[in-house]
Amino acid sequence: MRPRLIGSCFIILLAFSAAFAADEAPPWLLQAAKITTPEYEKDLPAVVLQREQHVTVSEDGRVTTVTTFAVRILIREGRGYAEAVEFYESDAGKVREMRAWLIKPSGLVRKYGKEDIVDAVEDPNDVYNESRYKMIDASKDADAGAVFGYQATTEQRSIFSQDVWTFQNRLPAIASRYILTLPPGWAAKTVTFNHEKVEPTISGSTYTWELDNLSPIKPEPSSPRVASLAPRLAISYFPPGDSPSNNFKTFSNWSEVSYWLTQLHDPQAVPNEAVSAKVRELTASSKTELEKIQAIATYVQNIRYISIDIGVSRGGGMRPHAAMDVFAKSYGDCKDKANLMRAMLKVVGITAYPVVIYSGDADYVREEWASPHQFNHCIVAVKVQDETKVATIITHPKLGRLLIFDATDDNTPVGDLPDQEQGSLALIVAGESGSLVRMPVTPAESNLLDRKIEASLAADGSLTAAIKEKAAGRWAVGYRREFRGLSRPDYQKAIESWITSGASAAKVSKVEARDDLRADRFDLDIDFTAPAYAQLMQDRLLVFKPAIISRRESLSLTEAKRQHPIMIKATAYSESVSVKLPAGFVVDEMPDPVKLETSFGSYATTYEVKDDQLLFTRKLVQRTATLPVDQYASVRGFFEKIRAAEMAPVVLARK
Amino acid sequence: MKNIPRYFLLLVVAVCFGLCTFGQVWAGDEWRAIDPAELSSKTAVVEKDADAEALFWDVRVSDEVEGNDVRTVLTHYIRIKIFTERGRESQSKVDTPYLSNWQITDIAARTVTPDNRIILLKKEDVFERSIVRSSGLKIKAKSFSMPGVEPGSIIEYRWREVRNDRLANYIRLQFQRDVPVQLVKYHIKPLTNPNFPYGMRMQLFHGRNTPFVKEKDGFYGTSMENVPAFHEEARMPPEDQVRPWMLVYYTEDQKLAPAEYWRETGKKYYERFKARTKMSDDVKKAAADAIGDAATPEQKLERMFEFCRGKIKNINDDASGMSAEDRAKWKENKTPSDTLKRGLGTGQNIDFLFATMAIAAGFEVRMVNMADRSDIFFDPQFPDDYFISTYDIAVKVGDNWSFFDPASTYVPFGMLRWQEEGQDALLADPKTPAWIKTPMSPPEKSLEHRKGKFTLMEDGTLEGDVRIEYSGHLGLDKKEYNDDDSPAEREKTLRDSLKSRLSTAEISDIKIENVTDPIKPFVYAYHIRVPGYAQRTGKRLFLQPAFFQHGLAAMFTPSERLHPIYFNYPWSEKDEIEMDLPAGFALDNPDSPPPFESQNISRYQVKLAASTDGRKLVFDREFFFGGNGSILFDEKGYSGLKRLFDILHQNDEHTITLKQTTGPAN
């Protein structure tokens, strides 16, 4: 019998929750609890009965939000949804009130109040961040059949007159509404994303947008993010006559957003003598514009990522720290890095602009709504001459050739862009010349893994092999991230684990990695032996798979049906394997070559016996595409055929 | 001493924050001089590939009293050499979490760059944050990022931490960090007060420190040199069984030798046991009713065991259906009779009801206390009962003691939780307490018994029905994992597990049985179809008959090993597979993978046969590991153990050939 131990601070805090009492739920929650919901799939954890936010805007810049939420727990795994969470910025806001109730299947009600509230920082890993949240966690008391509801009032002072409302997350929602009450004479405009336009009902100066009976959004592999699937409302409100309010910042087009952000960024991008001296040192041997950019980029990439956000609600989260301070401390966040890079480029006469972007979902930012709220990341656009040629240059109608670069991602070199940013809309912050532009997408050929394997098979089935890989683009980023992220012994272990997954009991005798970030290359040489790679059958047949490593042995697209489009990213690999065959054996059976050609990719294998060598090649090219659901069977079939091809054995027979 | 309740939070806080890992002493107001050789060094001393290395780590721990208030004051000073970017990333952000009635003061930090520039941390770059607050508790942190760090830099920082209302009692001070340390020093000052009749003790585990030396101002110092970084490995013993660390605690100054200490402790424990096994008529009756017509002592005990386990609901069990607030309202049963009347109780209540019933039935019964094997492997030469916090009920049957734990719902009769098996246990007794060993359940007690009836198609698709039964510790693990899940989630767990090794599998008719049944084995049953299971070539089909191992990775893949290898418990596997073969194909002289055996620790054997008409393949596989209770292996034995599991993996991947006898069907 073990004594029960308390394992974390949170559990201690939550254990302070008061005991149940015979409480009463408010009428709105009792009414929500009576709602009959449709029949869902049996693994759906919960259904949202009511999702509502009522935002009241005062002329003095105060925004009061009353959130009303009710959810029915359908299975035990849904208990985590019995949770009230309200975010706020501690410098300019507070959660004024928060109450919650749980109606058990028996009808018994538990009320949660002040004593149950936990107040915590949003990201405990940040050195300082004013973003916090208050939470009531009723999950420990909830079970299938229970209805949880909460009501919270938050107050915030904001300089922005914009808001975003997502009608649902992955859970279905029976009723979802956003209510906006404005001062008399004010007006609101909205844009609806991922859904046909939602029109409001208007009563006086109160607007209500509502959607009902929203279906669940099932998680699926290679699917668009939920933010690109769930109906979303972007709201902007304006004082009478569209005249600018003293208390709110309004934007009617992207140029205005650019202009406003430029005011925040430009004064910070001033180099001092220390910065200038460093730039001179870094670029002393640089002969071309690209080399200068690369030298500075590498330096800025290597500055530590540390986020310190102060005055977020007043736009502080969008204003970088002064370049000279970031340089002196050698740490900063994405906008600090972009800003420092601008300042450093300025020293060598190169102009650069901040670029604000949404990192994590290339479809998130929409042109129809001009707002800084659409972004969560900052990168840089460097104005380059015609002589500079890399894959991530775009041509801006007013600013000319711009090289797009992310100074925060230290694994992605100049000339490449992180996956999640490629193809996204982003705002070039360049005063009134700034505009929303599409980020470049690198082609499959820029993301190539070239692998050559020289192997020798012995009559007892043992294999000796030497692998030489040359990775570029996405492949190199992945390889580099692993190489840099792991200690040397752990990297060795990771390689051993990878090799033995294809060749059981393999002994790796050499692992040699060569990383050249600037050249976008990561080379990896591995030697290994595997004692029984081929199986000797009845002392007469030797059977082995010529796709020795990194076989596609598993599939991610395995479900028979699909709800959402399939997103495919550009990538390519090319492999040639030469296997010296053991003396006394001849090839008895070889798989048929495979050749697949589709709109989103191609795949081919070849087999050839030359003297005492088996030559095997495979080549995959995958093109960036978002494919409609009706092409799911074709996509799934494509990868199933690749899997089958890579599992196909060669049979040798004793002469 | 450990019953002083106000000190309990100290342990909790240590668990929450891992604060003990910061422990180090700093004596002066100035930074210590840096050796130029250290600044210019390019590689670590303790581990050559280290990304960073602590040059020293110094902590002063001082227990103090002021009026009626006690406190522990810790002063930390650490100096770290950064060698790589990875070292810079991992070491240069510092958080010092603390409770609201603690203080963190005197934070100072500086970076010395390779070119000997000194960059001091500015006051305004130290941020105080309230990490989390709730009614009654607040956890704060002071955080800073070291300025101007680059590979080659030396960073150093120090701070003072005052923990009010507690002493350094039963705290674990660590000597190992995530980077290697050249020199770890602890300076400890115990509380000395005429009204405080306890003395501080320090016990080191798994390392070699210097003897404590008396220093000035009442401190005692010890150190350890060249401590490598802690590296986690798969299947290693519990962390505190391999890391060097020191337990600091107060105890009455009895100067008892271990044997004497345990004798006294065993007697005290017996008194507690006696108080919790108060006999009553209703317990006697319940014992008699439960025993019924059982004849042998084992049968009688089993009936009482199943009564306690089956009829008394354990409120601590997460599958009991009791919510957090139900538990909060719970009022403790005072006697076994209370437990019996209410039909529910804590685990302790259930165990003591069983003990009382066994006494009523005429058995000699005791309580045994032992350490938890998932925390540490306890050595009774350590004369303190801090570690032996878990317990079971011992009943004498014949000349031997048998052990029981009816409070653990899924532990079968005759077994204990694996954490309590094979452990030295203190048998409480009024006269002669003794250390006895709890048995380790043999491999056959924890069996994964898998049966599959399949049909293989000529295109390589395999389809059929599977039933798997898990008993013993394997069954317990499965039940514990699944019992709190909904049926849908349990199915998902099974599907995900199958998909991870057979990604093309289509699974249907899933039945998951006995998830919350305390006695019956946990069962999975399902229908499965696996396209592409066997590989088809022009004239052959290649088939891996070991269906249940298809797609599994080898147990051990790294070539090197730092720590011992540790399995929680012995286990066994038995597979019975029948496979109907496709028309037009015949087995091509199939051979079996060879059996192996390793000193009764492990055995593997396979029987592969075809029916007389050649249309059906029969594949039986048996494997066990952990015979003779062998579950812990020295790291020097890693290569041999790896070889055994590599051979097992290769044997499981063994493929047989089916030859085409007729042309392909149209």
Interface residues (C-beta under 8 A of the other chain):
Chain A: M1 R2 P3 R4 L5 I6 G7 S8 C9 F10 I12 L13 L14 A15 F16 S17 A19 F20 K42 D43 I75 R76 E77 R110 K114 E115 D116 I117 V118 D119 A120 V121 P124 V127 Y128 K140 D141 D143 A144 N302 R304 I306 I308 A328 K329 S330 Y331 R484 G485 S487 R488 P489 D490 Q492 K493 E496 S497 T500 S501 S504 A505 K507 V508 P531 A532 Q535 M537 Q538 L541 V543 E553 S554 L555 S556 T558 A560 E589 P591 D592 E640 R643 A644 M647 A648 P649 V651
Chain B: V12 V15 C16 D49 A50 D51 E85 R86 R88 E89 S92 K93 I119 D125 F127 R129 S130 I131 V132 R133 S134 S135 G136 L137 I139 A141 S143 F144 S145 P147 G148 V149 E150 H231 N316 S323 A324 E325 D326 A328 K329 G347 Q348 D351 D372 S389 T390 Y391 D392 D405 A407 S408 R417 Q419 D484 D485 S486 P487 A488 E489 E491 K492 K499 S500 S503 T504 A505 E506 P531 G532 Q535 T537 G538 K539 R540 F542 G551 A553 A554 T557 P558 S559 E560 D588 N589 D591 D646 I647 H649 Q650 E653 H654 T655 I656 T657
